[in-house]
Amino acid sequence: MDVVRAVLGEQKINYLGYSYGTYLGAVYGTLFPNRLDRSVLDSAVHPEWIWHEQFRQQAVAYRRGVEAWASWVGERNEKFALGKSRDEVIAEVEKVAAKLHGTPIGEHNRSSFDGAVGVSARYRPLWSDLASIVIKLRSGEKPENTEGAKAGEVLAKTGLQELRSGVFDTVTCESDWPTDLHVYYEDMRTFRERYPFGFGIMRAAPMTCTFRSFTPPEPPVKIGRNGYPVGVVVQSEGDTQTQYASGPAMAERLGHNLITVVDEGKHGIYNGGNKCVDEKVNRYLIEGPLPGSSSECTGEPRPDVPKDGQGGAAPALSQDRIQGYLDGRGLSAGRP
């Protein structure tokens, strides 16, 4: 990246990075502080979780997302009839998962269902659709006769696409991973029970880096800011790929200002339709003024379904709405 800067004849660069790109930007600033000007790190990785712990924490974040959804559904039992509390709703989800384990419905088995629940609970606008999918699958209707099952298949397949990206091994194997398989097996037993959603067990399983056959020529860079200007970190509260704690940790490590996107599960916020974030970041990148040291923006709204006792009806399930939402964020093409 610094070679590209030099070829362009630029004394300094401005940097925008998402997800792994936040780590890349932080490392660049650490190594070349006099060559970095404005910096935006969106959906940051945790500077102390490189990389094994970062992926374990994804399972925790998926669970928290499902719990937030379940609490919302529990307040609307008159509409969904899935339980009156978070725990009751999750118990119903587990019953459906157990049923699908014994008797799959079309392409739906327990694993794909758990994956779909975890993936769709991230996105607040899809919360009523997720509840409808659970209701339909609980009834045992065949997929070809069930709009809910079709929509669920869209979400399940999206979850599978999120498991891997093309540069995953290249990026993550530069750091050391546990080599004792029993470390993974113990985690997997716990994660299967505690963090089943969003393919949570996969976050604890052995990966390519477990069997790394080379020794990197140098250890990962110790991230720090020394000499380049204060930048911005953007982090959503419900991010499942880089859990929220990663954002404040990266901001503190670098002395950057933090924008928290409240009640939002998306991964990658800037230039994705959040007007508040876009305005803050654009003003900083174009004009220079930083947002406050710690500021907030709201995420995309939850479905307009009244709580129990406030009237109204649950919106009808729409496969097109789910597909359109995912397509609008590049998710059906595998973007995490």
Buried (B, 14 or more C-beta within 10 A) or exposed (E): BEEEBEEEEEEBBBBBBBBBBBBBBBBBBBEBBEBBBBBBBBBBBBBEBBBBEBBBBBBBBBBBBBBBBBBBBBBBBBBBBBBBBBEBBBEBBEEBBEBBEEEBBBEBBBBBBBBBBBBBBBBBBBBBBBBBBBBBBBEEBEBEEBBBBBBBBBBBBBBBBBBEBEEBEEBBBBBBBEEEEEBBEEBBEEBEEEBBBBBBBBBBBBBEBBEBEEEEEEEBBEBBBEEBBBBBBBBBBBBBBBBBBBBBBBBEBBEBBBBBBEBBBBBBBBEBEBEBBBEBBEEBBEEEEBBEEEBBBEBBEBBEBBBEEEEEEBBEBBBEBBBEBBEEBEBBEBBB
